[in-house]
Amino acid sequence: MRFVFTLRQAGVTDTRVLKAMEQIDRARFVRGLFAERAYDDTPLPIACGQTISQPAVVGLMTQALEVNPRDKVLEIGTGSGYQAAVLSKLARRVYTLDRHRTLVADARAVFRDLELHNITAMTADGTRGLPEQAPFDRIIVTAAAEDPPARLLAQLRTGGIMVLPVGQSDTVQRLIRVRRLEDGYDYEELRPVRFVPLVEGLAQD
């Protein structure tokens, strides 16, 4: 399949991640004019001025997260719901937050249609995380902050991994992986990326 071949070319080699991305049809998460481009390796516009990430970036971020079948995962930035759906095939439980009510409602509808029952999608300020469900084994952030948010780092269990884009503008961002150690954090830079900014508070839509 060309889709999987493209992912492999981009460096997605984890067989569990490739299988999960084969199982989740990206076309279910793209609407209107852009539906016919669902299998292109490119970001596409969705509602509320947001985007659905490039499949290769979804694959690389998922691979970097090293999700295990017993893991509880927190995603900040539900967007279309595509990343959460992929994670649902790899983890025990996925909690996903977005500041846009419209996006959360749309994503929930797709999760129901696809019978992805291990995802909980909520409208919330992602910068605060989800302390009532912490600690998390894995945290993934699909919007860029200047630095890894301290509130989110605090919700990562010891031995856990967080993957997120970090940068001060939409032109200079790096994807990083943070591992929580017994005595601090280990930071690893992975690749350049471009994401929408991480914004505090709830949106009006």
N, C-alpha and C positions, 0 to 999 in steps of 0.2 A: 504494500500500500504506500502510495507516494507520501502521505501524511507522516507515517512512521519513518520512512526513509529520510525525510527532511529533518525530523527530530534527531535521528541518529547522526546525521551530518553536522548538526549544531552541537553535538556533544552529549546528547541524552542517551546514555548507554545502559542505565539500570533497567533490567527486564521487567521488574514490578511496575515501575513508573510508565514504561512504554505500554504495558498491558492495560494499566488504568486509563491511559489517554486514548487507547483504542476503544475501550468500553464506553467512554463518555463522548457523545456526539456533540462537537462544538457548535454545529448548526442549530441545536436546541437553544443556544444562548445568544444567538445573533438574530436581530429582527429587521424587517423592512428591506431597504435597498441593499444592505450589506450581506444578506443571508447567503447570496450566491458566492460570496468570498470567504465563507466560514472555514474552508480548509486551506486558505492561503496562510503562509507563515508571516502574518502581519497583524499589528494591533488594529482594532476596528472601533468606531464610535458606538456607544450605547446611550441610553437615556441619561438625563441629569448632567450632561457635559462630561461624562466619564468614558473610559475605554475598556474593551476586553483585551487582555494582554496577548501579545504574540505567543503562539503555541510553544515555540522553542524556549521562550523565557519562562513560561509556566512549567515546562518540563525540567529546565535547569534549576529553577527554584525548588521544585518538588524533590528533585534528586538531591540537592544540597541539604534539604531538610532531614533526609535519612529517616523517613517515617517507618515505625514498626507497627505490626498489627494490633498491639495493645495500647498504642499511644492515644492520648487525648490532645487534640490540636486546637489552637486558637488562630483564626484568621482575622486580620484587621483589613477591612476593605472588601466587602462581598462583591461589589460590582455586579457583573452579570451572573455570578454564581458558578462560573466554569471552574475556577481554581478549587473551590470548596468541593465541587462534585468529584473532581479528580482525587482530591485528598480523601474523600469518603470511601474510596475503593482501597485505600491503603491503611487507614487508621481505624481505631475502635469508635472514636467519637470526634466530630468536628463542630466547633462553635465558630460562627462567622458573624462579624459585626459590620454595619455600614451606617453612615450618618444620613443617607438618603432613604426615606421610607418607601419610595416608589421602587427603588432597586431591590430592597429586601422583599417586598411583596411579589415582584416579578420572579425573583430567584426562588422564593418559597414555592411558587406555583410549578416551576420547572422541577424542583426537587420532588414534589408530590407526584408529578407525572412520571418521573423516572424511578419512583419508589426508592428514593435515597433517604431512608428513615433514620440514619445516624448523623444527620446534620441539623443543628439548631441555628436558625438565622434570626438575628435581632437588630432592630434599629437602636443604635447607641453611639456614643462618642468613643471611637476606637482608641483615641490617645489614652483613655482611662483603662483600657483592657476590660477584663471581666473577673474582678477580684473574688467574687463569690464562687467561682469555679476553679480558681487557682489552687495549686500550681499546675501548669501545663507541661507536658512532655516536649511539645514543639509549638513554636509561634511563628507565623508567617505574616509579614506586613506587605501589602501591595500598594503602598503609597510612600513617598520619600519624606523623611525627616532630616533635619540637619545633623542630628546625632541619634543613636539608638535610644528611644524613650525610656527613662528610668523606671516609670510605672510598669512598663511591659517587661523589662528585664527582671523586675522584682517578682513577676508572676511566672517566671520560668523556673522549673525545678532544677536542682543540682544535677548535672549530667545532661540537661536539656539543651536543645538547639533552637536558635531564632535566626531566620533568614529575612533580610530586609534591604531595600535600597536606601542609601544615605547620601545626601548632597544638599547644597544650598540653593541650587537652581535646577531647572529642567534640562540644562545642558551639561552639567557636571555631576553625575551621580555614579556611585559604585554599589554593586550588589555585595553585601557582606554576610558572613555567617558568624554568629556569636555562639560560643559554647559556655554554659555556666559551669564553673569549676567549684570545688570546695572553698577556694580562697579568692574567688574573683571571676573574671571573664576572659576568654580567649577570642580574639577577633581575627578573622581571615577575609581578605579581599578576594572576590571571585571574578568580577567582570564589570565593564561599564554598562549602564542601563539608562532608560528614561521612563519615569513614572510621574503620575500626577502627585501634587504635594499632599502630605498628611495634614489634615485640617481639624482643629478642635471644634467641639460643639456639634449640634444637630443641624441638618439642612432644612430648608422650608418645603422641599419636595419629597 
